[in-house]
Amino acid sequence: KATVSVLYWKMKATHKATVLAAVLASLAMFFWGFILPREVTTLRAPPSDATRLWRSWYGDRKVVMIIVDALRWDMRNMPSLGGRGWQLMSEAPTTTSQRLKSMTTGGIPAFMEIASAFDSDEVVQDNIITQLLSHNKAASVYGDDTWLSLYPSALWSHTAVFPSFNVWDLDTVDDGIGRALPEVLDDDFTVIHFLGIDHAGHRYGPRHPEMERKIRETDEKLAQIFEQVERSGSPTVVWVLGDHGMTDDGQHGGGTELEVQTVLHQSVYPNSGLQEDGRPDMIIEQVELVPTIATFLGIPVPYGNIGRVNRQLIKQACLSCDDPVEELMRYLTVLDANVKQVMKYLSSEMNVQALKVEAEAAAGRLRRLLASHEEDPQSEMGRRVFLAEGEAVAGIFERVINGAASSARQEWASMVPERMYLAVMGAALAAFLVCTSMTDPCGWLLLAPVVHALMLTSNSYVVCEDAVCPYILTSLLIWFACRHRSVAFMIAAVCSYALPLVVSRSTRSFGTHVLKPSLPIHDLHSPLELLYTVVLPVAAAGYYTKTSSYFSWGCLVLRAALRVAGIAGVWVQTMSWVCFACSLYERNFWCAAGLFSGPRGIPAWCLGHAVHNVLARNARLLSATECAVTGFYLSWVLFFSTGHQTVLSSIDFGSAFIGFTHLHHTVQGVLLVGFNTFSSFLTPSFYPSHRLSAPILASHLVLFAGALLATAVHRRHLMVWEVFAPRMLFGAVVGIVASVKELCGL
């Protein structure tokens, strides 16, 4: 009989405080070097001669911008759009508030602004809405209430917005728009923001019948708006666009192809005869929308814009652009003002002297070209020279703006690698401080987390991390079973092997993928569900007749509630809170974790609980490090098996409404979503003591340091924002959660 007892961490209070301080200081130092703060300018663009020219060309043209939230590129074939539209490219982070800021200011919100996606601050930069107001023009908004958090109601002449955060509500916003829209859209700029498709994606995914219903209903509403605008007879440009796309499981937030690709459709009323796409393969950057809207409305381009006016869009909207010389002259005039605006803004932000000199030289060529054309505007030779020289000048202007925007992106993403590597050393120091308290002869097993941490420098390894962790956990359990000739460990190995099978992988693009549940919780006749959620866990737990936690009243009520919810086809709110009360009464963490994971996480939590029970009954056979490393990998396997991934788009925001029908406060959403995402790292230890354990904290800190190192090394890598930065964010949160849990003895 093995007599190796579990060793516990005996640290003084100062030692514990040093470890926690090292973790927090490392994280702060890393962000100080990785995401440098950028000062936001509040300067406003003044009126210009070009603005007056635009108004003389386009008159009192109105713009109706219809945003279909999360309208993915492959959803563009709506009958109302006639199968026409260009590919519109957004940028990470693909959250609604950041996309709306970009579409109204022409700037690029920072990656870390995703934290404000659910509690957006008022926009202080120069933007389309305030420019309209300062030029005595009116704007109105209908739909998503995010607009009013960015732009207060005082800026709008008409508002009819509805709560947007309840992702389980597919119809309130869209139906409210239908009731609130007036017969005539007579404001200069009208925003109509539909949310049903986005919410259907969050709740059901893009391939569900409910998504088909929302696409069909949205198409009908678009057709009604088109008819309404056409009947009015007013010169109007109508845009239908998405603010971002969605992944194959209906989420968004990252920078994958499916998330950044969306649609832009333009219709011009009255019909100008130029309704063809012109260049159907054209890709439009989202920042190009702002200067183009400003052109249509005859207002200055916002001061902080870095986008280029889109030639194809203004050509299609022009009622008298049949003459190529006239079209080119107008485009050059608009583009010249656009270049001056971008250069003026960026000259105060960074060194763009070379681009500025090139732009001034091109502007001189343009002045000479216009002067020579005015002398003989009807000459065929003069027209040919103007077209050739004008296209060359336009090419220079376009290259200058594109180069300036590229320089701005690079400058605003500037990093200080010295600080980043210093942060990595700090995290490694915290792990070393923990390891100095260990006297376990099996401490060599910590090499597994160390190798794991070093492998995070491979983006392919990060992508496949959900497959690596179950493999390591199962291998450890099989090793324990063979070493101790234990049937119990073999049962735990079978359950751990089954854990990844309760989800199915849905590949989105190179660099990331997400996991989604493959077992429908409402299908009571599914043999796979019975095997994973009933047979295996009960068999494992039943191996020990005194294992009472799995057969507690709380878990029995939870399973009964799930069965009732499955039969009814809904998640029963009252039963959810009954289960929660039972879990609190019995101090049953597993019941509470299963509850707040929602139906998609129940199979994984049942299997995880079975593995935990077996390990708890056999902990006396293992050393402290063996228990710690096994628990460490069990936590990560539970994280992946409950449908999560180390990408922002895998966060289950619908969990904010478990037990609620409405979002009563932002704190409610943060706590419920946070617990849903990171509860696997709060699982009780299976040591026969409540004292602290050094090896498990060392494992988490080593992986935390590895995530920081991978991001620092690949700070200029193509996949840094798609793979390494999200993995670093999750590693940071997990590191803090684990540190607080272990250091406080929770």
N, C-alpha and C positions, 0 to 999 in steps of 0.2 A: 504494500500500500504506500502510495506516494505520500511523502511528508513535507513536500515543498509547499510552504504556506505563501499566501499572497502578501507581498510586501507593500507597505503603504508609505505614502509621501509624508515626511515629517519636516515641515518647513516653518521657519519663524515668520512672523507677520511682515517683517521688513523684507525678507526674501520674496514672499508672495507679492508684495507691493512692487518690488523691483521688476519682477517678471511681467506683471500687468503693465507697468509703466513702459517697459521696453517694447511690448507689443503695440501699445497705442502710439508711442513716439515713432516707431518704425513706420507705422501706417501713415502718420501725419507727414513724416519726412518724405515718404515715397510720393504721396500726392503733391507735395510741394515741388517735387522735381518732375513729376509726370504730367500734371495738369496745372499749368501756370494760370493765375487769375488774369482775366482780360477786362480792362476798364471799358464800360459802355458809354459811348458819347451820346449827349442829348442835343447836339446841334441840329438845326433844321435847314433843309435845302431851300434857298430863296427862289422866287419866281425868276424866269429867264426869258430871253427872246424866243428860244425854242419852244417854251411852254405856250406862248401866244401863237406861234405858228401851228403847233399841234391843234389848238382849239379852232383855228381857221380851217384846218384840213378836215378835222373829224367832227366839228360842230358840237351839238349837244348829245353826243352818243352816250348811251347808258351801257353799263356792264352788269351782267347777272352772273355771279360765280356760284355754281352748284357743286358743293363738295359732297361726294359719296364716300364716307369714311371707309378706309380699308378696301377701296375698289382695286382689286388686283389686276394686273395686265391681262391675264387670261379670262377676265370677266367682262371684257369690253364689247362683246358681241350682243349687246342689247338691241332689240328692234328699233327703239327710239333714236339710237345713235347711228343707225344705218350701217353698222359695221365699220365706221370710220373713227379715226383717232390716232394721235401720236403717243409714243412712249414717253412718259414723264418720269424723270429720275429724281427721287428724294435722297436725303442723306441721313445717316445715323446721327442721333437716335431717332428711330421712327415711332415717336410718340406724338399724339395729336397736338398738344400745346406747342411743342418745339417746331412742328411742321407749320402750324398756323403763324407762328412768329416769322418763320422764314418766308412764307408766302405774302406777308404784309410789310416786312422791313427790307427784304432782299439780302439779309445777312445770314450767317451760319451760327445757329445756337451751338454751344459747347456740348460735348458728349456727356459731361457730368450733369448737365441741366436736366437729365432724365428724372432726377429727384424731385423736380417741380412739376412733373407730369400730372400730378393729381391735386396740386395745390398751387396753381399757376399765379405768378405775380403779374402786376400790371406792366405793360410794355412802356418803357420810357424812351426808347430810341425813336427817331423819326420814322414815320410809317404812312401807309396809304390812308388810313382812317383819319388821322389828325390833319394830313395835308388836304383831304376833302373838306374837312370842317373849316380850315383856315381859308379856303377858296370858295366859301359859301355854297358848298355842294352837300347833298344829303346822302346818308348811308343807312341801310337797315339790315337786320340780321334775324334769321329764323332758324330754329333747330337747336344745335348743341350749345349748352350754356357755358362751355369753355370760352367762348368769345367774350362774354361779359367779364370773366375773370382777367382777361388780357386787356380788354378795352371797355371801360365803364359805360354804363347805359347813357350817360350824358353825351357821349360822342355819337350816338345813334338817333335817327329821327323816329324809327320804329323798331321795336324788339319783341320777339315772341320766342323765348328759349325755354328749354325743358331740361330736367336733371339728366346727366349723361353718364354717371359713373356706374349705375346698375347694369352690368353687362348681361344680366339675365332678362332684362326688359328689352324686347325686340321691337316694340311697336309704339311706345308712348311718344318718342321724339318725332318719328316719321308721320304718325297720325296727327300729331299736334301741328306740324308744318302744313298739312293739307287743310286743317281747319283755320289756321291763322293767316295764310297767304291772301292778300287782297286781290281783287279782280284785275287791277292794273298795277304793275310794278313801276311806279313813277319816280322812285329815287334814282339818283345818279349811279349808285353802287349798291347792289343787293347781294347779300350772302345768304345762301340756303344750304344748310348743313345736315344731311341725312346720316343717321347712325345705325340703322337696322342691320346692314350688312356686316359692319364691324362687330356688333354685339352677337349676331348669329355665328360669326367666326369664333369669337371667344367661347361661346357656350357649346356650339355643336361642331365647329370646323367647316371648311369650305365645301365639303362633299355631301353634306347632310340635306335631306328634303326641306328643312326649315330655311337653309341658305337659298335653295332654289325658290322658295316662296318669297323671301325678302328681295331677291334679285328681280323677280317678276313684278312685285309690287312697286319697287323703286323705278323700274322701267315704265310702268303705267303713270307714276307721278311725274317722271321726266317728260313723257309725252304730253301730259296736261299742261306743264309749264311752257313747253315749246309752243303749243297752240295758243296759250294765253299771251305770250310775247308777240306772236305773229298777229293776233287779232288787234293788239294795241297800235300797231303801225309805227311805233317809235323806232328810230335807229338804235339798235341794241346788239351788243355782242354777248352771246351766252357761252359760258364755259362750263363743261361738265368734267370734273377731275377727281382723282383720289388724293388724299393727303399722304398716304403710304399704302403698302400692300399688306399681305399677311402670309404667315408660314402655312405649311400643310396641316398644322393642327390649330390654325386660326389665331395665332398670337403674333405680336409684333413688338418692336423696340430695338432690335439689332440692326445690322447692316447687310443682311444676306440679300441675294438677288430677288427673291420673292417678296421681301419686305420693302425694298426700295423702288421696285418697278411698279408703276401705276399708269393711269390713262389720262390724256387730255383731249377732249373733243371740243371744237369750236364751231358754233353756228352764228351766222350774221344775218340780221333782219333790218330792213328788207333785204332780200337775197341780192347779193352783188354780182352774181354770176361766177364767182370764184370759190364755190363751195367744195371743189375737189381738194384732196389732201395735198396735192402739189408734190410733196416729198414724204410718202407714207413711211419711209424708213428713218425719218428724222427723229433724233432723240433730243428732248428738251429738258434742260436742267430746271429744277424747281425755282431757283433764284432768278431765272429769266422772266418769271411771271410778273414781278413787281415793276420793272421798267416798262414792260409791255402794257400793263394796266394803266400806268401813269400816262403813257402815250395816248391811249384810248380816251382817258378822262380829261386830258389837257391840264395836268397838274405836275409839279416838279417831281422828279424821281427822288425818293427818300435819301437822305444824306448818307446813311450807312449801307446803301445797296452796293453789292459787288457783282450783280448779275448783268447780262447783256440783253438788250432789247432783241426780241425774236423777229427776224425779218419775215418769215413765212406767215406768222400770225397777223402782223400788221398789214401785210400785202393782201391777205385774204379778207381783212376787214375794210380795206380801202374801196370806196365806191367809185373812184375815178383813177384807177391805177392800171388801165389798159396800156398806157404808154410806158414802155420800159425806162425811158429816160426820166420821166416824171416820178416813177416808182423809186428809181435809184436815188434821185435827188432828195426825195423825202427821207428815205432810209439813211442816207449819209448825214443829213441835218440832225435827225434823231440820234444817230450813233455818235456823232461828234459831241453833242451835249451829254450823252451817256458816258463817253470816255472822260470828259472833263470832270464829271461828278465823281466817278470812281477814283480818278487820280487825285482829286482834291481830298477825298476821304482817306485814302490809303497813304498819302504823303505825310499825314499827321500820325499814322500808326506804324509805319515801317519805311525802309529805304527802297523806293521804287524809282530812283532817279533815271536809270537807264530806260525804263519803260516810258517815263514822262517825256524824255527827250524824243523818243521815237514817236510818241503820240503828237507832240508839238510839231514835229517835222511833217507828219501826215496831215495835220490840220492846216499847215501852210500850203501843202499841195492841194488840199481841198479848196482853199480860198482862191488860189490861182485858177483852178479848174472851173469853179463857178463863175469867176470873172470872165474867162475866155468863152464860156458857154453863153453868157448873157449877151456878148457881142454878136454872136451869130447862132441863135438857138435853132434855126430851121435847116441849117446846112447838114446834108447827109454825112459828110466827112466829119463835121464837128460832133454830130451825134455819136458816130462810131468811136471817135477819140474820147468823148465823155464817158461812154459805157466802159471802154477798156480801162481808162485811167481811174474812173470811179470805182470799178470793181477792185482794182489794186489797192486803192485807199481804204475801201471797206474791209478788205482782207487784213490790212495793217491794223485798223481800229479793232477788229475782232480778235486779232492775235494779242494786242495789247491788253484788252479786257480779260481775255482768258488767262494770259500770263499773270496779270495782277491778281485775279481770283486764286490762281494756283499758289502764288507767293503768299497770299493772305492765309490760305489754309495751312501752308507749311509753317508760317510764322506763328499762327495762333496755336499750332500743335507743337510748338517748340518745347524742348524738354531739357532738363539738367541731369545728365546721367550720373554725375558724381553724387547727387542727393539720392538718386534711386538705388545705387549700389551701397551707399551708406545705410539706407533703410534695410536692404537685404542683410547686411552685416548685423544690424540691430535685431532683426527677427531671428537670425541664427544664434545671436548671443542669448536671447530669451530661451531658445530651445536648449542651449548649452547649460544655462543656469538650472533648468529643470533636470537635465541629465546628471548634473553633479550630485543630486540628492538620491540617485538610484544606486542600489547595491545588489541588484538582481543579477545572478549568473547568466540568465538568458537575455541579457540586454542586447546581445548581438541581433536579436530579432527586429530591433528598430532599423536595421538596414533595409527592411522592406519599405517603410515610409520614406527613407532617404533616397533609395533608388526611384521610387514613385515620384518624389519631388523633382529629382533631376530630369526625369523623363517628361515633365511638363513643358520643357523647352521645345518639344516636338508638337506642332499643331495637330498632326495626325493622332498622336497619343491622347491629346486633350479631347479630340473628337470621339475616340473610342474608349474613353475612361470609364464609361458606364459598363463596358464589357470586361475591362481589366479587373475592376474591383470585385465583382462576383467570382471571377476566376481565382483571385488571391484568397478570398474568404473561404471558398470551397476547398481549395488546396490545403489551407491551414487546418480545417476541420477534418479532412481525410487523414492528414498527418497525425493529428491528435488521436483519431480513431485507431489508426494502425499502431501507434506507439503505446497506447493504453489498452488495446484490444477492447474498445468500448463501442457497443451498439448505439449508445446515446449520441456520441459524436457523429456516427455515420448517419443517423436520422437527421441531425442538424445539418450535415453536409447535403443531404437530399433536399431539405427545405431551402437551404441557401442557393442550391442550384436552380430550384424552381422559382426563386424570387424574380429574376429578370424575365421569366416567361409570362408574368402577368401584365407586361407592357409590350407593345410592338414598336419597332423603330420606324420612323417616317423620315426618310432622307430629304432634306430641303435643298442643299447645295453643298459644294465643297467647303469644308471648314466647320460646319455645324450641323447638328441634327437634333431632333427633340424626340422625347418618348411620350407615348400616349397610351391610355388603358386599352387593352385588347379584350377585356372581359366585361360585357355589359352587365352591370349589377342588377338590372331589372329582369334579366333573362334567367328565371329560376330553373329552367330545364337544361341549362348549358352544362354538359358534363365537365368541361374544363373549370367552370366556376365552382362546381361542387368539389372537384379535386383540390383546387388551390385554396379555397376559402373554408372548406369544411373538413374534408378527409385528411389531408396532410397535417394541418395544424392540430386537429383533435387527436390524431394518432400520435403525433410528437408529444403533445401535452399530456396525453393519457399514458405515456410511458411511465410517468410518475403520478401515482394516484393522489399524492398530496399537493400537487401543483394546483393551488386554488385560484391563482390570479386569473388564469384564462377562463375558468368556469365561474367567475364572479357574477353577481347580479347585474353590475353595470354592463359587462360585455353581453350577457344574455339579453338585456333590454336593448342594447345597441343592435344586436343581430336581428331581434324582432322588429325594431324600427326600420331597419334596412329592408326587411322582407315586406313590411307594409308599404314602405316607400316604393319598392320595386313593383308591387302589384298596382299601386295607384299611379305609377309613372312619374312621381314627383318626390322631392326631398321634403319630408314632413317637418315643418319648423318646430312644432310643439314637441314632437318625439325627440328631436335633436336636443332640446334643452332638458328633457327628462333624462336622456343619456348623460348629458354633461353633469347634471346634478348627481347622478349615480356615481360618475367617475370621481367627482370631488369628494363625495361622502366616503368612498372606499380608497381615496388617494390612488386611483388606478390610472397611471399615466397612459398606458396603452389604449385604454378606452377613449380617453380624451383626444389622443393623437389620431386615432381612427376616425373619431367624430369630425374633427376639424380638417382632416384630409379630404373629406367629402367622399362620395361613392367611389371615385376613381382610385383612392388609396387604400380602401378596406382590404382587398386581397393581400397586398404587400404587408400591411401591418399585422394581419393574422399570421402570415408565414414568419415575419420577423419576430413576432412574439413567441412563436414556437421555438425558433432558434435560441432566443434569449432565455427561455425557460430551461432548455437543455443545458446551456452553458452555465446558468445560475446553479443548477443542481450538481454540476461537475467542476466548479471553479476550484475546488480544493486540489484537483489533480494538476492544475496549471500554475505556472509562475505568474508574477505580477505583469511582466512584460508580455507574456503569451496572452493573458486575459485582455490586456490593454490593446494590443495590436488587433486582436480578434474583434473586440468591441469597436475599435476605430473603423475597421473595414465594414463591419455590420452597419454602422451609422451611414457610411457612404452608399452601401448597397441599398439601404432603405430609402435614401435620398433619391437615387436614380429609379428605383422600382416603384415609387409613388408618382412617377410621371414627371419628375423634375430633371433639369439639366443645368449645366453651368453657363447658360445663355439667358439673356434678359427676357426673351420672348417665351420662355418656358414657365415663367412665374404665373401661377394660377390666381388671377385677380378675382375670379368668381368666388373664391373662398371667403372673401370679405363679407359675403351675404349668407354664410351658413348660420342659421339661427335667426336671421333678420330678413326683412323684406325690403328695407331701404338702408342706405348709408346714413347713419345718424351723425357721424363725426369722422374726420380723417383718422383719428386715433384708432377707431374701430377697424378701419381698413388696414392700417399698418400692423396692428397687433394680430389680427386674424390671418392676413396674408403672410406675415412674418412667421407665425407659428406653423402655418401650413407648409411653408417652404423649409424651415430649419428645425422642425421638431425632431427629426431623426437624430440630430446631434445633442438632444437633451434626454435621450433614453437613459433610464437608470442603469447604474453599473451592476454587474452580476457578482460583485465581491460581497462576502458576508460581513460587510462593515460599511459605515457611512463616512469613513475617513477618506482623505484625498489620495488620488493616484497620480504619480508623476509620469509613468510611461504613456498614458493615453494623451495627456496634454503635450508631451514631447512630440508625439506623432503628429498632432494637429499643427503644432508650431513649425515642425519641419516642413510640412506640406504648405503652410502659409509662406514660409521663406522661399520655397521652390516656386510658388506662383508669382511672388514678387520678382524673383530672379528671371523667370521666363519672360515676363513683361519688360523688364529692363533690357534684357539681351535683344529682344525682338521689338524694341520700341519703334523701329522703322520698317517692320515687316508688313507685308501686304495684309496679313490677317490679324494685325494687332488689335483693331477695334472690334473685329468679328469674333475672335477666338481668345486671345491672350488677355485683353483688358476685362472682358466679362468674367473669365476664370479667376483673374486676380481679385475682382470685386467679391465674388462668392467666397474665395479663399479668405479674404479679409474678414468678412462677416462671420464665417465659420470659425476662424481663429479667435475672434473676440468672444463669440458665444461659448466656445469650448473653454477659453481662459476664465471667463467669469464663472462658468459652471463648476469647473474643477477647483479654482482658487477659493470659491465661496462654499464649496462642499455641497452643492445642490444635487 
